[in-house]
Amino acid sequence: MRVPKLSPKLTVLKLGGSVITQKEKPFTANLSAIRRLAKEISNAKVTQLIVIHGGGSFGHPLAKKYSIKEGYKGGNAQLLGFSETHQAMVTLNRVVVDALIHRNIPAVAVSPSSCIVTKSGRIATVMEEPLKKLLQTGFVPVLHGDAVLDFDRGFTILSGDQLVAYLAIQFNAERIVMGIDVNGVFTADPKEEKTARLVRRCTLHELKKMQTRMRDTSDTDVTGGMLGKLIELAPAIEQGVPALIVNAAKPKNVYKAIRGESVIGTLLQKT
């Protein structure tokens, strides 16, 4: 399976929290995976790249504990919870950025909470100029899911998946690569169903039917939130930005995906 060949146009790469952290150990980075992925990204020699990573065992426990996604209900405890959640993501982000810099990638940390405000959980305003200038200068911006301010809720959680699609559209990306902990989109949860079949290619029309089918099943959280990822990616697919979902836990997959080489995964395309 191939995505369009490498060109000066932008690649948006998402590194899933389930890959770069140890889910069973709160606030524990998967250092070996992060270092390997940094090496793969470096070896791929992509000229225009934005990296976005998830929260895994850093952001999710705190966001849930303080109900950050539901918004500000009042009180200093929840304000502190917002701060703790954001700081946990900054901590993970620093590990990722350090690994990239170690591989001679000019990575620059960009916290969404400082440049994005949402409205009812959806991106409303973005200070895009710094990101544009970073890319024009040759830097690699590294963003992450984050606790952000919200016009309606006071604050909320902005997922890395929503950020991926938004930036891919706004910056006219050539491709999206989603690195998760399974081989792509399956007909059922491959961790639970041995008969689950990998969907190798999916058009926008087929994607919408797949979303409906997932909603109608008893287990809508297919493959650890796959339904949510597909919903967030749909607008980018509709704008003609292909997305390739691969297993970033397997060596060389991310390298191959961002190089446009053949790799096992699920390719989402408009037609």
ABEGO torsion letter per residue (X at the ends): XBBBBBBABBBBBBBBAAAABBAABBGBBBAAAAAAAAAAAAAAGBABBBBBBBAEAAAAAAAAAAGAAAEBAEEAAAAAAAAAAAAAAAAAAAAAAAAAAAAGBBBBBBBAAAABBBBGGBBABBBAAAAAAAAAAGBBBBBBBBBBBBAAAGBBBBBAAAAAAAAAAAAGBABBBBBBABAEBBABBAAABAABBBBABBBAAAAAAAAAAAAABABABBGGGAAAAAAAAAAAAAAGBBBBBBBAABBGAAAAAAAGBBBBEBBBBAX
